[in-house]
């Protein structure tokens, strides 16, 4: 649609903007210009995540059996390893989660808006469809905008479309209805940034209705999946359970064939089964992942989950694209 028709549909004059009373009514109707985020992750949730590994559960079972049969040294050793493993993972993930939450809090932006014929700076959460926004180089876009006026305007859309270079913008409409996001040169999108020039735009989508809001909704609906290392450890735990079970049955069978004491047979079987479980595996894996997270943190890269370190290392495909004669590369 031409910009004039968009303004007419939203019932707003670009010279004066919305009246404050009308903006209040629209905010009640459309809600806050905010994208829903996950609730604060509690310390107990982070702690329980450290104990969900099948290897940890297997070792906990081994510690309980060792204690039951009087192998106190073995039981204490396993519990100590589990405690150290849980502590390292808990401290590392807690620091990462709290850092990411702090960055989200710092990410709140403001916008220059025309209302009641005056230009004022408002929190981005107060914007509503129909607001007239002034955009300059360096500004963070606070809503999805239809450009009304543009002077050598360009925007960085890498976080939304993967474009590695700024995209030129203009007020001219895109003349086909099914244009992809990267082809909508008459639009500015929430959380992108102006890189050059200046312009005037009218907010056409805010909050969850924006392109970023739709992506966030899809992310929230996605089912969580285990990382490659978690799947490998789960598979290893299953193999260990089968191996330990067969070992226990084999020793018991030999003992019964030789008519040994039944309690002694059972005690020996359990002791050998516990000894076959690698107590050092979880702590070695956790320390390796923690070291990777610390190294990435020194390069200003934050990861919320410890297991995500290995996921990045397991990446095998990087998608290369061309758009408008330009080479684009994004993960």
C-alpha angles and dihedrals in degrees: 000000000000113000091248091059092048090053090048092050091051091045096230136132111222091212096059106016125209124332112250092242091052091048089053091051092049092049089055089049100043101027131224120331091243133115115229113250131194119272118262109283110240125224091243091056091052090047094050090049089062090056098048096084114112089224090057091049090049092052092046089055090049091051091051092049092047090052092047092055094045098257092137097162092052091046094049091048093053093046090049091052091048091048093050092046092050093046095052093047093044095050094045096048093042092056092048094047094048091047091052091048090051091051090052090053091051090049094077111122140193133217138209106241135179113228129160089358094302133101114233138165113245134176111264090240090067096060120113135186108282097035114137111227130193113218129194136169110292095026121128110230109239101192141006104285134195105216114239099173130013135182113190087321121177132170138200107236098167094118092055108032105014094245106157095201131049116275120229113237134201141168092247112113124243105247100214125069101218096054114152119242092256090054097053097100092167092062136078117200133216116268094016120111138229113244103178142012128001139268151167123243141176120225110243100168132024137180115348091000093064122094090253090049091055091050091049089052091053090049091051090051094050115107114241113248133199119254120245092260092050090052091048092049090048090052091048091050090053091050091049092050091053092045093048091046093051091046092052093048092047094051092045091050093051091048093050091048089055091044094238124167108290095222091048090050092051093045092050092047093051092045092053091045091054091047090053092060113092103234093184096057099087095046092047091051093045094048091048091051092044091053089051091050092049091050091050091048089058086057090052094255117133124199121191097204126046092219091058089075091070091042090061090048090053094057108127105168129058114185116226120198141178123214124177092345092308125118114234126189124186135155 
